[in-house]
């Protein structure tokens, strides 16, 4: 066989191989729904290829392995979890692996949630690792938390995370965000507010969070009550005090129970927050509405009737609650 024929056949073979490789690289992966693959730390190239083959996301594993080696991308495969969608191809997958385009999940820490509810939410995320153990000494040390309670210290928001992240990873971000908001508001606060610390503002904000939509008006009522040494008389604090005993209805005996968080019995703020606090509630606690209202009652439609006197308040209670 002549040299020209040999060269031609070799060139043809290379061209056919490249064409076949390109077809396989850009051919949609045979999946009908989103699929997750995980590259674990310390995995060899062979282990990665075998895992992809088992998941049936790559055809001709030897060919794909050869491409990874020749292209140099085998040296830049990042660990983590990756998501594949119907329509993705092997080329997309390789680019994700070599660029570290890992899949991020998300969790929503909801406003007004108690710390126990936050923990339950974290536990519902099966791919998160529980690295917390009561009384959460490690978390307290890492965040320099001196407060007795962990309630209200974490900012409600949507947080993104990777498979294998710890509960504390999310809580640390939520804590730092809340501290940043508090620090900024505290530095710009009005001097006539009845707070000795930003933590006291956080406590009141947690009550405002659960009371209603007119946050600045509600804040104004509570702040005027604090200044006049009146009891806050907030139902959410009683509900928090009752905990699992709360059956959906506050009874007269509940309003009279001796408990540090019962603001119908005790004057001033309760010892700590009663749930997660949004930035809008924090702003309300630092920037309340001016006025002379000292009372408010729910109108049953999500809004409240505000009153200056007890007589007007009692009339509003008869109108909006007792008659219903």
C-alpha positions in Angstrom: 0.0 0.0 0.0 1.4 3.3 -1.0 2.2 6.1 1.4 -0.5 8.4 -0.1 -3.1 5.6 0.4 -2.1 5.0 4.0 -2.2 8.7 4.8 -5.6 9.0 3.2 -7.0 6.0 5.1 -5.5 7.3 8.4 -6.9 10.8 7.7 -10.2 9.3 6.8 -10.3 7.2 10.0 -9.4 10.3 12.1 -12.1 12.3 10.4 -14.7 9.6 10.9 -13.6 9.3 14.6 -13.8 13.0 15.2 -17.2 13.3 13.4 -18.4 10.4 15.6 -17.1 12.0 18.7 -18.7 15.3 17.8 -22.0 13.6 17.2 -21.8 11.9 20.6 -20.8 15.1 22.4 -23.7 17.2 21.0 -26.3 14.4 20.9 -29.0 15.0 23.6 -28.5 12.8 26.7 -31.2 10.1 26.9 -33.0 11.4 30.0 -36.7 12.3 30.3 -36.5 14.2 33.6 -33.9 16.2 35.5 -31.1 14.1 36.8 -28.5 14.7 39.5 -25.0 13.4 39.4 -22.4 13.9 42.2 -18.6 14.1 41.9 -17.2 13.2 45.2 -13.9 14.5 46.6 -10.9 12.4 45.6 -12.7 10.6 42.8 -10.4 9.4 40.0 -11.2 9.9 36.3 -12.1 6.3 36.0 -14.5 6.5 38.9 -16.1 9.6 37.5 -16.5 8.0 34.1 -17.9 4.7 35.6 -20.4 6.7 37.7 -21.6 8.6 34.6 -22.0 5.4 32.7 -24.0 3.8 35.5 -26.3 6.9 35.5 -26.6 6.3 31.7 -25.8 9.9 30.9 -22.8 9.3 28.6 -22.5 6.9 25.7 -19.1 5.3 24.8 -17.3 6.0 28.1 -13.9 5.3 26.6 -14.4 7.9 23.9 -15.5 10.5 26.4 -12.6 9.7 28.7 -10.2 10.1 25.8 -11.7 13.4 24.9 -11.4 14.6 28.5 -7.7 13.6 28.6 -6.8 15.1 25.1 -8.7 18.4 25.9 -7.0 18.7 29.2 -10.4 19.0 31.0 -9.8 15.8 33.0 -7.5 17.9 35.2 -10.2 20.4 36.1 -13.2 18.4 37.2 -14.7 20.0 40.3 -16.4 18.1 43.1 -20.1 18.7 43.9 -23.6 18.0 42.7 -24.6 18.7 39.1 -28.0 18.9 37.5 -28.8 17.7 34.0 -32.0 18.6 32.2 -33.7 16.9 29.2 -32.0 18.4 26.1 -28.6 18.7 27.7 -25.7 17.0 25.9 -22.4 15.5 26.9 -20.6 18.7 25.9 -22.8 20.7 28.3 -22.0 18.2 31.0 -18.3 18.3 30.5 -18.4 22.1 30.6 -20.3 22.0 33.8 -17.8 19.6 35.4 -14.8 21.5 34.3 -16.1 25.0 35.3 -17.6 23.9 38.6 -21.1 24.9 37.6 -22.5 23.0 40.6 -26.2 22.8 41.4 -27.5 25.1 44.2 -30.6 24.2 46.1 -32.6 26.7 48.1 -34.3 27.0 51.4 -36.6 29.7 52.7 -36.4 30.8 56.3 -39.8 32.3 56.9 -40.6 35.5 58.8 -42.0 34.9 62.4 -40.7 31.3 62.5 -39.4 30.2 65.9 -36.0 28.6 66.2 -37.6 25.1 66.5 -39.5 25.8 63.3 -36.3 26.9 61.6 -34.6 23.6 62.7 -37.6 21.6 61.4 -37.3 23.4 58.1 -33.6 22.6 57.9 -34.3 18.9 58.7 -36.8 18.8 55.8 -33.8 19.3 53.5 -32.5 15.8 53.2 -29.2 16.7 51.6 -28.2 19.1 54.4 -26.0 17.7 57.2 -27.1 18.3 60.8 -24.0 19.5 62.7 -26.0 21.1 65.5 -26.7 19.7 68.9 -28.5 21.4 71.8 -27.5 23.6 73.5 -25.7 24.6 70.3 -22.5 25.6 72.1 -20.3 25.4 69.0 -22.7 27.6 67.0 -22.8 30.1 69.8 -19.0 30.2 70.1 -18.4 30.6 66.4 -20.9 33.5 66.2 -20.0 35.0 69.6 -23.7 34.7 70.7 -24.1 35.8 74.3 -27.9 35.9 74.4 -29.6 33.1 76.3 -32.1 32.5 73.4 -31.4 31.9 69.8 -34.8 33.2 68.7 -34.9 36.0 66.2 -31.2 36.2 65.6 -31.4 34.9 62.0 -32.6 36.9 59.0 -35.6 35.4 57.1 -34.7 35.0 53.5 -34.1 32.5 50.7 -30.6 30.9 51.0 -28.9 28.8 48.4 -26.8 25.8 49.4 -25.0 22.8 47.9 -25.6 19.1 48.8 -23.6 18.3 51.8 -23.6 21.8 53.4 -24.2 22.0 57.1 -27.2 23.5 59.0 -24.7 25.9 60.5 -23.5 27.1 57.1 -27.0 28.6 56.5 -27.5 29.8 60.0 -24.2 31.6 60.0 -25.1 33.5 56.8 -28.6 34.3 58.2 -27.1 35.5 61.5 -24.5 37.7 59.8 -27.1 39.3 57.6 -29.3 40.1 60.6 -26.4 41.6 62.5 -25.5 43.8 59.6 -29.1 45.1 59.3 -29.3 45.7 63.1 -25.9 47.5 63.2 -26.9 49.9 60.4 -30.3 50.7 61.9 -28.8 51.1 65.4 -26.3 53.6 64.1 -29.0 55.7 62.5 -31.6 55.3 65.3 -33.7 58.1 66.8 -32.4 59.1 70.2 -35.9 59.1 71.8 -36.4 55.3 71.4 -36.8 53.4 74.7 -34.0 50.8 73.8 -30.8 50.1 75.7 -29.5 48.0 72.9 -30.2 46.8 69.4 -31.3 43.5 70.9 -34.2 45.2 72.6 -35.2 46.7 69.2 -35.0 43.2 67.8 -37.3 41.9 70.6 -40.0 44.5 69.8 -39.6 43.9 66.1 -40.3 40.2 66.6 -43.6 41.1 68.3 -44.5 43.6 65.5 -43.7 40.9 63.0 -46.6 38.7 64.3 -49.1 41.5 65.1 -50.1 42.7 61.7 -49.5 44.6 58.4 -49.5 48.2 59.8 -46.0 47.7 61.2 -45.0 51.3 61.9 -48.4 52.1 63.5 -48.2 49.1 65.7 -44.6 50.0 66.6 -45.7 53.4 67.6 -48.3 52.0 70.0 -45.8 49.7 71.6 -43.1 52.3 72.0 -45.5 54.8 73.5 -46.6 52.0 76.0 -43.0 51.3 76.9 -42.4 55.0 77.5 -45.5 55.2 79.7 -44.5 52.0 81.6 -47.7 50.3 80.3 -47.9 46.6 79.7 -47.6 45.7 76.0 -50.5 43.2 76.2 -49.5 41.4 73.0 -51.2 38.1 72.1 -48.3 36.7 70.1 -46.1 36.8 73.3 -48.7 34.7 75.1 -48.9 32.3 72.2 -45.1 32.0 72.3 -45.2 31.4 76.0 -47.8 28.6 75.6 -45.7 26.9 72.9 -47.1 23.5 72.1 -49.9 24.0 74.6 -51.5 26.6 72.3 -54.6 25.2 70.7 -55.5 28.1 68.5 -57.5 30.0 71.1 -56.2 32.3 73.9 -58.2 31.8 77.1 -58.5 34.1 80.0 -56.3 31.9 82.2 -53.6 32.2 79.5 -53.6 35.9 79.9 -53.1 35.5 83.6 -50.4 32.9 83.6 -47.0 33.7 85.2 -44.4 33.5 82.4 -41.5 35.8 81.5 -43.0 36.2 78.0 -46.6 37.0 79.1 -46.8 40.8 78.4 -50.3 40.8 79.9 -48.7 40.2 83.3 -45.3 41.7 82.9 -44.4 45.3 82.0 -41.7 46.1 79.5 -40.2 43.8 76.8 -40.1 40.0 77.2 -36.6 38.5 77.7 -36.0 37.8 74.0 -37.5 37.7 70.5 -40.4 35.4 69.7 -39.5 34.6 66.1 -37.6 35.5 63.0 -37.8 39.2 62.1 -38.0 40.7 58.6 -36.1 43.9 57.7 -39.5 45.8 57.4 -40.3 44.9 61.0 -36.9 46.0 62.2 -37.3 49.3 60.3 -40.7 49.8 62.0 -39.2 49.3 65.5 -36.6 51.9 64.7 -38.8 54.3 62.7 -42.3 54.1 64.3 -45.2 56.2 63.3 -45.8 59.3 65.4 -49.1 59.9 67.0 -51.0 59.3 70.3 -52.5 55.8 69.8 -52.1 53.5 72.7 -54.4 50.6 71.7 -55.3 48.6 68.6 -57.6 45.7 67.9 -57.9 43.4 64.8 -60.8 44.2 62.5 -60.7 40.6 61.2 -59.6 41.6 57.7 -55.9 41.8 58.3 -56.0 45.4 59.4 -56.5 47.0 62.8 -58.5 49.7 64.5 -56.2 52.1 66.5 -57.5 54.0 69.5 -56.2 56.8 71.7 -58.3 56.0 74.8 -59.4 52.8 76.6 -63.0 53.7 76.1 -62.6 53.9 72.4 -60.6 50.7 72.4 -63.3 48.8 74.3 -65.9 50.0 71.8 -63.7 48.8 69.0 -63.3 45.4 70.7 -67.1 45.1 71.0 -67.6 46.1 67.3 -64.9 44.0 65.7 -64.5 41.0 68.0 -67.3 40.4 70.5 -70.1 40.8 68.0 -68.5 38.6 65.4 
